[in-house]
Amino acid sequence: MLGQMMHQPLLIKNILAHSQMAFPTTKIVSRTGDNSIQSHLIGDIARRSAQLAHALDALNVQAGDRVATLAWNDHRHLELYYAVSGIGAVCHTINPRLPQKQIAYVIEHAGDKLLFVDEGLAGLLEKVLPLVKNPPTIIVLAGTTSPLPPLNADADLLNYEVMIGDQADDFDWPDFDENTASGMCYTSGTTGNPKGVLYSHRSTTLHAMQVALSFANALHEGARVLPIVPLFHVNAWGLPFTCPLVGASLIFAGPFLDGPSLFELMDSQQVTSAWGVPTVLTAVLQEIKRAGRPPKGLNNILVGGSAISLGFIDDYEDLGITVNHAWGMTEMSPIGTQGSIPASSRHLPLEKQRHLKKRQGRGIFGIDMKIVDQNGDEIAQDGKQSGELYVRSNTTAAQYYNNPEATAEAFHDAGWFRTGDIANIDATGNLLITDRAKDLIKSGGEWISSLEHETAIMTHKSIAQCAVIAVPHPKWDERPIIIAVPTSDFGDDKDSKVRAALFEDVLSLLGVEFPKWQMPDALVLVDELPLTATGKISKLRLRQLYRDYFGDTNE
Ligand code: AMP
């Protein structure tokens, strides 16, 4: 027997309409490329999105067309999210930190019809466009008074504000199937070309609701939320949808993503919650230490994208700022878990609770997870045995866009997505990522987890950042070495004795937890570690740089 309830399609336009009606004082504050602050009410954004929808119509954008963005976080980018999806087209966000060839690849692969580019990124686009066979029409995201940047391609150049300026500010948003594609994002950080994930109105709306449920301590009416995570990658973790849905204001940082600028913005805009990857939130922490105080009103941060250390958690929580931890992937819209302390563990000594925060947490509502062994067979969730993590949900991709090879590899177990993360899950459903499958180190036929080593090394007071990587070895196939950035108080001490003493110290720290054969063979100190396009430490690049550390093993 079927239920007898109405069926209303889950469409993104409803989020904006609801926000405008229920939370009209919600603000969207943007630091734009010229370093000025612009503030809009959610109703202004709805009206400007309507104007944009008319302009898209005038440019003959049809349902299903891909409309690309190459832009930092601000209100115009948010308007594109709503207007493009609202007319049934697909908002394809492009990561400007991708190599130029890959930007050209994604524009071509997605078949973008229009491309909206920030003034400040026009120079980059100028280099990319000659690599694209059928370049899209270019619209520059700039104020009416700004002269258009010189792009040497043949593409038409339009100005966003001029384009929407004379349009009517209401729009009869159409109804359509909730499974209609709404957004598109390409994954990065792996070898080969990026892979496209095509989100739908249904998955995006469900994700917004799930995130609201899971992070209610951060996202609520009156909260002021800073997505340091970019709108150009994985929907800025869903914040452009969840914040309006719950009446939280959005504060956008534009291109100014260094520690001092973020601190200043948080302070002046009284940000209550900041969301970002560990590298950026560590830069903010350094600024907090320099200023001798946290930004006014900052109540919590949400950190994800890479593992976090106990020191990172302590530094923030000692200031009274709650650390929320989450894990997710582009393929998962992106949030999969939330790492709060389960009620059943809140009686534990604080020391144990700290360790629990490092775990990536329990699945948010609707996410199923299983751990499988090398044969693809499910293994017990006992918090001990690690294997590859598989997931499924209404907010997880079912395939990659126009990419049968990558689809066959990641979706071969019917109904499940292979994450490529190595993890265990304990009896309370609490996930711990122990590595990326491709970052595991295989020494003499045995596996070593780089992430577990890094977590231990990061507790050393003289290590600010580190990566443990596999280096080809003539006898053991691979051996681990540590590449690390020392803390500023370690100074520029290039004295080899001091370095050797630090390595000894790190080894004795590791010796408490790990057997002798797992001990890294070397510690290399560097000034900085290479980052991926999404701000994570690029182990791929490090593996290339240190490939011949033990000599050329291909000889
Ligand atoms: P992306 O698709 O760029 O969001 O990257 C997804 C990958 O980032 C995951 O498969 C994990 O390897 C990693 N990741 C995301 N969140 C975390 C976290 N909290 N801890 C450890 N790794 C994470």
Residues whose N, C-alpha, C, O or C-beta is under 5 A from the ligand:
A	BS01	AMP	V303 G304 G305 S306 A307 A326 W327 G328 M329 T330 Q360 T419 D421 I433 R436 T534
